[in-house]
């Protein structure tokens, strides 16, 4: 039986840093579920459906990657799909404290699900969805920071405003 891992996030939008983590998780785990988390407290640029479609398009060449969504607790989603692992990307030491709190709570809720941290590739250590959106909003170049499909989708979104 292959191990299922969850790579959760809001992915608004997917960056090359996210994609790096997804690809690396796909090399380690038999199946990777990219869980687009629907966080109602965040004001998202893309709908959950748009984010899922973009991620599915970008990861189409990775046969063991599936894209889904969830709006509840991550641990409940992981249990539902029989995942044994959660994979989180870390950009810098500043991410660690927050991620440690989330991991500790997840372990409290279900200690059978392990969390694995993958350090992002150094070239993406500064990258966040928020920064990408800010640069794209004002017409700056985001080439090389996001997949081409995401770059085009961002341009369309901001042309509409």
Order of alpha helices (4+ residues) and beta strands (2+ residues): beta-alpha-beta-alpha-beta-alpha-beta-alpha-beta-alpha-alpha
